[in-house]
Amino acid sequence: MDKFTSLTGIAAPLKIANVDTDKIIPARYLKTIKRTGLGEGLFAGMRYRDDGSEEPDFILNKPAYRKAQILVAEDNFGCGSSREHAPWALLDFGIRCVISTSFADIFYNNCFKNGILPITVAKDDLEKLMDDADRGSNATITIDLENQVIQGPDGGTLPFDIDPFRKHCMLNGLDDIGLTLEKSGNVEAFEQKLGAERPWL
């Protein structure tokens, strides 16, 4: 998993509440277990018309937001089924951070396991960030995880909270496998000791 220390990028405003995981990545894209290639299906029901052409009014199809790395979303983002393909699709598109007032628990946990930083902010603060994101290509926001601060395009800052353990994992690029590998020395020592004490095992 890639480390997340700080990120400066375009923020796209997604002014829709209760965006469920089926909206993030429709079920027809769940046939693969690969993490790559899913960015094409991100928000497919909203990004594409029935004939497969792009819906020009959808935010990520607008020229200013095609390379957005931050998503500013309304309440209850990531609700619905527990598909891990949802953060995979966001990440494959290029989204490394999602900011909202609330997240569904499973989606929230899956983000951390895949290198996406979900940030929860108050409603008033979300409105300010939406205003910043509305600036199009000038909507550059910096996420400083080390100092737990969001910096807007005008230089204003907004602190955010994060669990210390999750912060450690993100800063060091540790998913569940990485956390286990950190203990590989202890595991090997235990196995050697066990082998010496109980060679018949």
Salt bridges, closest charged atoms under 4 A:
ASP22 OD1 - ARG83 NH1 3.00
GLU54 OE1 - ARG66 NH2 2.53
GLU55 OE1 - ARG49 NE 3.65
GLU74 OE1 - LYS123 NZ 3.21
ASP75 OD1 - LYS123 NZ 3.99
ASP125 OD1 - LYS128 NZ 3.90
ASP132 OD1 - ARG135 NH2 3.78
ASP134 OD2 - LYS15 NZ 2.77
ASP154 OD2 - ARG135 NH2 2.64
ASP176 OD2 - LYS113 NZ 2.94
